[in-house]
Amino acid sequence: MIFQSRNREIAFERLVQSSIAAPVFIGTTRQRLFLRFFMSKKWYQSGLHFACKQCGRCCTGEPGYVWVCEEDIQKIASELGIARDRFEETFVKTVRGIGKTLVEFEDGDCALFDGETRKCRIYDSRPIQCRTWPFWSRNVDSQNSWKKTAKFCPGCNQGTLFAEEQIEMERKKIDI
């Protein structure tokens, strides 16, 4: 969209200043650069609060995959004090040749979740997917996604303030 009048340019500037601008094509180089800078800012540029409550909600419930790499498998086996091969035979399965995931019970609960204490048995060596929760792309791609995540997870919007840069580092570790 090329600005055809001064009124449209003023309206654009107001939209940008009020932080509700939508991506549009604009005419001048100055306007393009300004919009590129503005649109590169994340909605969580001021950061997000999170403190794990170790409630186990992210470890239980609906079935899914908790992807693990070789490093995760070795760390977890060491923490549990069992041989790597035995750990993999007992707690890991291969999914359609795509990758390896932790085994879960029929109800969707992770096999490494302790139902009595409601805590993760391997919290200190949990897989990268678990360590990066809740800063997965699908949870932070919009304010609405974050609100849905916060309804599910009592640690969202609590505790430590994570800066945008920290959130981006965590988000990029695993694409979920």
C-alpha positions as CSV (number, residue, x, y, z in Angstrom):
1,M,0.0,0.0,0.0
2,I,1.5,3.3,-1.0
3,F,0.4,6.3,1.0
4,Q,-1.7,8.5,-1.2
5,S,-2.3,11.3,1.3
6,R,-0.7,12.9,4.3
7,N,-3.8,11.6,6.3
8,R,-2.9,8.0,5.6
9,E,0.7,8.5,6.6
10,I,-0.5,10.1,9.9
11,A,-2.9,7.2,10.5
12,F,0.0,4.7,9.8
13,E,2.2,6.5,12.3
14,R,-0.6,6.4,14.9
15,L,-1.0,2.7,14.4
16,V,2.7,2.0,14.8
17,Q,2.8,4.2,18.0
18,S,-0.2,2.4,19.5
19,S,1.5,-1.0,18.8
20,I,-1.4,-2.4,16.8
21,A,0.1,-2.1,13.3
22,A,-0.4,-5.0,10.9
23,P,2.2,-6.1,8.3
24,V,1.5,-4.1,5.2
25,F,3.5,-3.1,2.2
26,I,4.4,0.6,2.2
27,G,6.0,3.0,-0.2
28,T,9.0,4.8,1.1
29,T,12.3,3.3,2.3
30,R,11.9,5.1,5.6
31,Q,8.5,3.6,6.1
32,R,9.7,0.1,5.1
33,L,12.7,0.2,7.5
34,F,10.5,1.5,10.3
35,L,7.9,-1.2,9.8
36,R,10.6,-3.9,9.5
37,F,12.0,-2.8,12.9
38,F,8.6,-2.5,14.5
39,M,7.5,-6.0,13.3
40,S,10.7,-7.6,14.5
41,K,9.6,-6.9,18.1
42,K,8.0,-9.8,19.9
43,W,4.8,-9.3,21.8
44,Y,6.8,-10.5,24.8
45,Q,9.6,-7.9,24.3
46,S,9.2,-6.9,28.0
47,G,9.7,-10.6,29.0
48,L,7.6,-13.3,30.6
49,H,7.4,-14.6,34.2
50,F,7.7,-18.3,34.9
51,A,8.5,-20.4,37.9
52,C,8.1,-24.2,37.7
53,K,5.7,-25.3,40.5
54,Q,6.6,-29.0,39.8
55,C,2.9,-29.8,39.8
56,G,3.3,-32.4,37.1
57,R,0.6,-31.1,34.8
58,C,3.0,-31.0,31.8
59,C,4.0,-34.6,32.6
60,T,0.6,-36.1,32.7
61,G,-2.7,-36.2,30.8
62,E,-2.9,-36.3,27.1
63,P,-0.7,-38.6,25.2
64,G,2.2,-37.1,23.2
65,Y,5.9,-37.3,22.6
66,V,8.8,-36.3,24.8
67,W,11.7,-36.3,22.3
68,V,15.1,-37.4,23.6
69,C,18.5,-37.3,22.1
70,E,21.5,-39.5,22.9
71,E,22.8,-36.9,25.4
72,D,19.5,-36.9,27.2
73,I,19.4,-40.7,27.4
74,Q,22.9,-40.9,28.9
75,K,22.2,-38.2,31.5
76,I,18.9,-39.7,32.6
77,A,20.4,-43.2,32.8
78,S,23.2,-41.9,34.9
79,E,20.8,-40.0,37.2
80,L,18.7,-43.2,37.7
81,G,21.9,-45.2,38.2
82,I,21.2,-47.8,35.5
83,A,23.1,-48.8,32.3
84,R,22.3,-46.6,29.3
85,D,21.2,-49.7,27.2
86,R,18.8,-50.9,30.0
87,F,17.4,-47.4,30.4
88,E,16.7,-47.2,26.6
89,E,15.1,-50.7,26.5
90,T,12.8,-49.8,29.4
91,F,12.0,-46.1,29.0
92,V,12.6,-45.1,25.3
93,K,10.8,-46.0,22.1
94,T,11.5,-45.1,18.5
95,V,8.7,-43.4,16.7
96,R,8.3,-44.2,13.0
97,G,12.0,-43.8,12.4
98,I,11.6,-40.1,13.2
99,G,13.3,-40.1,16.6
100,K,13.3,-41.4,20.1
101,T,10.7,-40.5,22.8
102,L,10.2,-41.4,26.4
103,V,7.6,-44.1,27.1
104,E,4.3,-43.1,28.6
105,F,1.5,-45.0,30.3
106,E,-1.8,-45.6,28.6
107,D,-3.3,-42.5,30.3
108,G,-0.6,-40.3,28.8
109,D,1.4,-39.9,31.9
110,C,5.2,-40.0,31.5
111,A,6.7,-43.2,32.8
112,L,9.3,-41.1,34.7
113,F,6.6,-39.1,36.6
114,D,6.1,-40.2,40.2
115,G,2.4,-40.2,40.8
116,E,2.7,-40.4,44.6
117,T,4.9,-37.3,45.0
118,R,3.5,-35.6,41.9
119,K,7.1,-34.9,40.9
120,C,9.5,-35.8,38.0
121,R,11.9,-38.5,39.0
122,I,14.6,-37.1,36.8
123,Y,14.0,-33.3,37.2
124,D,17.7,-32.4,37.3
125,S,18.4,-34.3,34.0
126,R,15.1,-34.0,32.2
127,P,15.1,-33.9,28.4
128,I,15.5,-30.6,26.6
129,Q,11.9,-30.6,25.7
130,C,11.0,-30.5,29.3
131,R,13.7,-28.0,30.3
132,T,12.5,-25.5,27.7
133,W,8.8,-25.6,28.8
134,P,6.8,-23.3,28.6
135,F,8.9,-21.4,26.0
136,W,8.0,-23.5,23.1
137,S,7.1,-21.7,19.8
138,R,3.5,-22.8,20.0
139,N,3.2,-21.4,23.5
140,V,4.7,-18.0,22.8
141,D,3.7,-17.3,19.2
142,S,0.9,-15.0,20.3
143,Q,-0.6,-13.5,23.5
144,N,-3.6,-15.8,23.1
145,S,-1.3,-18.9,23.0
146,W,0.4,-17.8,26.1
147,K,-2.9,-17.2,27.9
148,K,-4.0,-20.7,27.0
149,T,-0.7,-22.1,28.3
150,A,-1.1,-20.1,31.5
151,K,-4.5,-21.6,32.1
152,F,-2.9,-25.0,31.9
153,C,0.3,-24.3,33.8
154,P,0.2,-22.5,37.2
155,G,3.9,-21.5,36.8
156,C,3.2,-19.1,33.9
157,N,3.0,-15.4,34.9
158,Q,4.7,-16.3,38.3
159,G,8.2,-15.9,39.6
160,T,11.3,-15.1,37.6
161,L,11.1,-12.6,34.7
162,F,12.7,-14.1,31.6
163,A,13.9,-11.5,29.1
164,E,13.0,-11.7,25.4
165,E,16.5,-12.9,24.6
166,Q,16.3,-15.8,27.1
167,I,12.9,-16.8,25.8
168,E,14.2,-16.8,22.2
169,M,17.2,-18.9,23.2
170,E,14.9,-21.5,24.9
171,R,12.4,-21.4,22.1
172,K,15.1,-22.1,19.5
173,K,16.5,-25.2,21.3
174,I,13.6,-27.3,20.2
175,D,10.8,-26.7,17.7
176,I,7.5,-27.5,19.3
